[in-house]
């Protein structure tokens, strides 16, 4: 087999064109010599490691480089381009078993699918086929699968890569009309919406928007509707939020002024919300059942809090009702039994005393917070 591969290599190098010829030829000659040196007829299944451009490749990849050097060059450059593209969308410090890793594998396979023809001509020289025959080979899958023959690629890690590789090839076929730039964005977007795979706690789980650079994170995280010219309402959050989060001031160049009904509902890992100064309205059930939400700040320009907006936020400990709030819906803080409520003294509509929210004249109870002592209801 080794002897056959070396013959194929000698013939194939003559077909090199462009950057494949200039850059790859020397490397492949080195690889040919390494394979020749390693060849052991008594142990044909021995697995060796090889390198090209200083990067380790598997024995199977080495075989493919020798058999299909032009296609291998394209696969190599596709890999380099995919790695380089990560930094455009993601914080690239850690690319391992996460969303950025999913992007790397998917985009590499998509680029191979776009750049490498599946039709391959084989010279024959036989009476039936005096010149050549054309066969169809899925080179993208061939090179991707060969990469996963690395002995270190095992278990759930290997499964993640194989799945994302296949999805990347599928997207390249589905969106064949897109440019490489457009396809990169499409894959990143699809990863953010949970259509690919990453690993958390040793388990395969759907991808999300974690690790995206802010300009993409905010753009893809939310679905919005127009409120007015250049103003939008956040209607839906597309993935789970963990920890503290600051609502962006703008999304796609439009100022965020409202939080829509049910927008952050059931975000149980959300612990703190900082509103931007432009937000005027929190609509009904916007933060309902955010059970680990402890604080919400940045409310200084708020004007309206909708019905049951914070219902079931059992960990919420404090909120300040600013001077400009003119309406608070029924049950806005229902079930918030640990809540400390304060109201700006200049607010003409509401007041608070003993963690009870009243209308300004204290003739009507709006809601109650944490009541741990005896209280006196005003007459």
C-alpha positions in Angstrom: 0.0 0.0 0.0 2.8 2.4 0.9 4.5 1.8 -2.4 1.3 2.5 -4.3 0.8 5.8 -2.3 4.3 6.9 -3.2 3.7 6.3 -6.9 0.4 8.2 -6.7 2.2 11.1 -4.9 4.8 11.3 -7.7 2.1 11.6 -10.3 -0.1 13.9 -8.3 2.5 16.6 -7.5 2.8 17.4 -11.2 -0.8 18.6 -11.1 -0.3 21.2 -8.4 -1.4 24.7 -9.3 -1.4 28.1 -7.5 -0.5 28.3 -3.9 -1.0 24.6 -3.4 2.1 24.1 -5.7 4.2 26.8 -4.2 3.5 26.0 -0.5 2.6 22.4 -0.3 5.0 20.6 -2.6 8.0 20.7 -0.3 6.0 19.7 2.7 4.5 16.7 0.8 8.0 15.5 -0.3 9.0 15.6 3.3 5.9 13.6 4.2 6.6 11.1 1.5 10.1 10.5 2.9 8.6 10.0 6.4 6.1 7.5 5.2 8.7 5.6 3.2 10.9 5.4 6.3 8.1 4.2 8.5 6.8 1.6 6.1 7.0 -1.8 7.8 5.7 -4.7 5.7 5.6 -6.9 8.8 3.3 -4.5 10.6 1.1 -2.7 8.0 -1.5 -1.5 10.6 1.0 0.4 12.7 -0.2 3.9 13.5 2.2 6.7 13.1 2.0 10.4 13.6 3.1 12.8 10.9 3.3 16.6 10.6 2.7 19.2 7.9 3.6 22.8 8.4 4.5 21.9 11.9 1.0 20.5 12.7 0.5 16.9 13.7 -1.7 14.8 11.4 -2.9 11.2 11.7 -1.7 8.3 9.6 -5.0 8.4 7.8 -4.6 12.1 7.0 -1.1 11.5 5.8 -2.4 8.8 3.4 -5.0 11.2 2.0 -2.4 14.0 1.6 -0.3 11.6 -0.5 -3.3 10.3 -2.5 -5.1 13.6 -3.1 -2.5 16.4 -2.6 -4.5 19.2 -4.4 -7.6 18.4 -2.4 -5.5 18.0 0.8 -4.0 21.5 0.3 -7.5 23.0 0.0 -8.6 21.2 3.1 -5.5 22.5 5.0 -6.1 26.1 3.9 -9.8 25.7 4.8 -8.8 24.7 8.3 -6.5 27.7 8.6 -9.2 30.0 7.4 -11.7 28.5 9.9 -9.4 29.0 12.8 -8.7 32.6 11.7 -12.4 33.3 11.4 -13.1 32.4 15.1 -11.7 35.7 16.3 -14.2 37.7 14.2 -17.2 36.3 16.2 -15.8 34.8 19.5 -13.5 35.5 22.3 -10.8 33.2 21.1 -8.8 32.6 24.2 -10.5 29.3 24.8 -11.6 27.2 21.9 -12.2 23.8 23.4 -15.5 21.8 23.5 -17.5 25.1 23.4 -19.4 27.2 20.9 -16.2 28.5 19.3 -15.0 24.9 18.9 -18.3 24.0 17.3 -17.9 26.9 14.9 -14.3 25.9 14.0 -15.3 22.4 13.0 -18.5 23.4 11.3 -17.0 26.2 9.3 -14.0 24.1 8.3 -16.3 21.5 6.9 -18.5 24.1 5.2 -15.4 25.6 3.5 -14.2 22.2 2.3 -17.6 21.5 0.9 -17.6 24.8 -1.0 -14.0 24.7 -2.2 -13.3 21.0 -3.1 -15.2 19.5 -6.0 -16.7 16.0 -5.3 -15.9 15.0 -8.9 -12.5 13.3 -9.3 -10.9 12.1 -12.5 -8.8 8.9 -12.4 -6.5 8.2 -15.3 -7.0 4.6 -16.6 -5.3 3.9 -19.9 -7.5 0.9 -20.5 -9.2 0.0 -23.8 -12.6 0.6 -22.2 -11.6 4.0 -20.8 -8.6 5.2 -22.8 -8.2 8.5 -20.8 -9.9 8.7 -17.4 -13.0 8.1 -15.5 -14.8 10.5 -13.1 -15.9 9.4 -9.7 -17.7 11.2 -6.9 -15.9 11.5 -3.6 -17.0 13.5 -0.6 -13.6 14.9 0.1 -14.9 17.2 3.0 -16.2 14.1 4.9 -13.1 12.1 3.9 -10.7 14.6 5.4 -12.8 15.4 8.4 -13.3 11.8 9.3 -9.6 11.2 8.9 -8.8 14.0 11.3 -11.0 12.2 13.9 -8.9 9.0 13.7 -6.5 10.8 16.2 -6.1 8.4 19.2 -6.9 11.4 21.5 -10.3 11.9 19.7 -12.5 9.6 21.6 -15.9 9.4 23.4 -18.1 12.4 23.7 -15.4 14.7 22.4 -15.2 12.8 19.1 -19.0 12.6 18.9 -19.3 16.4 19.3 -16.8 16.9 16.4 -18.4 14.4 14.1 -21.8 15.9 14.6 -20.6 19.5 14.1 -18.6 18.5 11.0 -21.7 16.9 9.4 -23.8 19.9 10.3 -21.3 22.2 8.7 -21.3 20.3 5.5 -25.0 20.2 5.5 -25.3 24.0 5.9 -22.8 24.5 3.0 -25.1 22.3 0.8 -28.3 24.0 2.0 -27.0 27.5 1.6 -24.8 27.0 -1.5 -25.7 30.4 -2.8 -24.1 32.2 0.1 -20.6 33.6 0.0 -18.0 32.3 2.4 -18.5 35.4 4.6 -22.3 35.0 4.6 -22.0 31.3 5.4 -19.7 32.0 8.3 -22.3 34.4 9.8 -25.1 31.9 9.1 -23.2 29.1 10.9 -22.4 31.4 13.9 -26.1 32.4 14.0 -27.3 28.8 13.9 -24.8 27.8 16.7 -26.2 30.7 18.8 -29.7 29.4 18.3 -28.8 25.9 19.7 -28.5 23.9 16.5 -25.0 22.6 17.0 -23.3 20.8 19.9 -20.9 21.6 22.7 -19.9 19.8 25.9 -20.7 20.8 29.5 -20.0 18.7 32.5 -19.0 15.8 30.2 -22.3 15.8 28.4 -23.3 16.8 24.9 -25.6 19.8 25.1 -27.0 22.3 22.5 -24.8 25.3 21.7 -25.8 28.9 22.5 -24.5 32.4 22.4 -21.9 32.1 25.1 -18.5 33.5 24.1 -19.7 35.7 21.3 -18.3 39.2 21.0 -20.7 41.8 22.4 -21.8 43.1 19.0 -23.0 39.7 17.9 -24.2 38.6 21.3 -26.7 41.4 21.7 -27.7 41.3 18.1 -28.6 37.6 18.2 -29.7 37.2 21.8 -32.9 39.3 21.4 -35.9 39.4 19.2 -37.4 42.9 19.0 -40.2 45.0 17.6 -40.3 48.6 16.7 -41.8 51.0 19.2 -41.1 54.2 17.3 -38.5 55.6 15.0 -35.1 54.0 16.0 -36.7 52.6 19.2 -37.4 49.0 20.0 -38.9 46.7 22.5 -37.2 43.4 23.6 -39.8 40.7 23.0 -37.9 37.5 23.5 -34.5 36.3 24.8 -33.2 33.4 22.6 -31.1 31.6 25.1 -30.5 31.2 28.9 -28.6 33.9 30.8 -26.4 33.1 33.7 -25.4 35.6 36.4 -25.6 39.4 36.1 -26.7 41.0 32.9 -26.9 44.6 31.7 -29.6 45.3 29.1 -27.9 46.8 26.1 -28.7 50.4 25.3 -29.0 49.7 21.6 -29.7 46.6 19.4 -28.8 46.9 15.7 -28.5 50.6 16.0 -32.0 51.1 17.7 -32.4 52.3 21.2 -34.0 49.8 23.6 -36.8 51.6 25.5 -39.1 48.7 26.5 -38.9 45.2 28.0 -41.7 43.2 26.4 -44.3 40.8 27.9 -42.7 37.5 29.0 -39.3 38.6 27.5 -37.1 37.3 30.4 -39.7 34.9 31.9 -38.3 31.8 33.5 -34.6 32.9 33.3 -33.9 31.0 36.5 -30.1 31.5 36.3 -30.3 35.3 36.0 -29.1 36.9 39.3 -28.9 40.6 38.6 -30.4 43.0 36.0 -29.1 46.4 35.2 -31.5 48.4 33.0 -30.1 51.0 30.6 -31.1 54.6 31.2 -33.4 54.6 28.1 -35.8 51.9 29.4 -39.2 53.4 30.2 -41.5 50.4 30.2 -41.4 46.9 31.7 -44.4 45.1 30.3 -46.5 42.3 32.0 -44.7 39.2 33.2 -41.4 40.4 31.8 -39.3 38.9 34.5 -41.8 36.4 35.9 -40.3 33.4 37.7 -36.7 34.6 37.5 -36.3 32.8 40.8 -32.6 33.7 41.4 -32.9 37.3 40.5 -31.8 39.3 43.5 -31.5 42.9 42.3 -32.7 45.2 39.5 -31.0 48.5 39.1 -30.8 51.3 36.6 -34.5 52.1 37.0 -34.1 55.9 37.2 -36.1 56.7 34.1 -38.7 54.0 34.4 -42.3 55.1 33.8 -44.4 51.9 33.9 -44.2 48.4 35.5 -46.7 45.9 34.0 -49.0 43.4 35.7 -47.1 40.5 37.4 -43.8 41.9 35.9 -41.8 40.3 38.7 -44.2 37.7 39.9 -42.5 34.7 41.5 -39.0 36.4 41.7 -38.6 34.9 45.2 -35.0 36.0 45.6 -35.5 39.6 44.7 -34.3 41.7 47.6 -34.6 45.3 46.5 -36.1 47.7 44.0 -36.4 51.4 43.9 -39.5 53.0 42.3 -38.2 56.2 40.8 -40.0 59.6 40.5 -41.2 59.1 37.0 -43.2 55.8 37.5 -46.9 56.5 36.8 -48.3 53.0 36.8 -47.7 49.7 38.5 -49.8 46.7 37.4 -51.6 44.4 39.7 -49.4 41.7 41.2 -46.3 43.3 39.8 -44.3 41.9 42.8 -46.5 39.0 43.7 -44.5 36.3 45.6 -41.5 38.5 46.1 -41.5 37.8 49.8 -37.9 39.0 50.4 -38.3 42.3 48.7 -37.3 45.7 50.2 -39.3 48.4 48.4 -38.3 52.1 48.3 -40.0 54.9 46.4 -38.5 58.3 45.5 -40.0 60.9 47.7 -40.8 63.1 44.7 -42.9 60.4 43.0 -46.4 61.9 42.8 -48.2 58.5 42.5 -46.6 56.1 45.0 -45.1 55.8 48.4 -43.7 53.0 50.6 -43.7 52.3 54.3 -42.7 49.2 56.1 -42.1 47.4 52.7 -45.6 48.0 51.7 -46.2 49.9 48.4 -49.1 52.3 48.5 -50.6 54.9 46.3 -49.4 58.4 47.2 -52.1 59.1 49.7 -51.7 55.6 51.2 -55.3 54.8 50.8 -54.6 51.8 48.6 -52.1 48.9 49.0 -50.4 48.1 45.7 -48.2 45.3 46.8 -46.1 44.1 49.8 -42.5 43.0 50.1 -40.7 41.4 53.1 -42.9 42.0 56.2 -41.1 40.5 59.2 -42.5 42.7 61.9 -45.8 44.1 63.1 -47.1 46.9 60.8 -49.7 49.6 61.1 -51.9 50.1 58.1 -52.7 53.9 57.7 -56.3 54.9 58.1 
